[in-house]
Amino acid sequence: MSFNSREFYTRNKDLQRYIDCLMKDYYVEMPPRYAQELSRHKTIRYIRSMDYKNPSLIIANDTKLHRSIIKIKKPLVIKKNGNKYSFSFS
């Protein structure tokens, strides 16, 4: 299965800020509603289903502290073009 690049577009400024932090640190904590919005996107679903046994994108939820954690591993790269984010494997 080949994977060149997939785009993700959002107008939500808070979600953009969290994705910008994810691009720099490969790890970000965010409120569950933003993580849920991110996980429902078609691109994110496709990336998560591609490598189910060794995931490059991990979304976890802490119900006690009401925080969600998103982590990406090294082969997955995020690039920003305006309001669009492109996900690709290096």
SULLIN-V688211 format. One record per backbone hydrogen bond with DSSP energy under -0.5 kcal/mol. NH is the residue of the N-H (numbers start at 1). CO is the residue of the C=O. If there is no record, write none. Layout:
nh = (NH	NH)
co = (CO	CO)
This chain:
nh = (6	8	10	13	16	17	18	19	20	21	22	23	24	25	26	28	30	34	35	36	37	38	39	40	41	45	46	47	48	49	50	51	52	58	60	62	63	66	67	68	69	70	71	72	73	76	77	79	81	84	85	86	87	88	90)
co = (87	85	83	11	12	13	14	15	16	17	18	19	20	21	22	70	68	31	31	32	33	34	35	36	38	41	42	43	44	45	46	47	49	71	69	67	61	62	62	30	60	28	58	26	56	73	88	86	84	81	8	79	6	77	75)
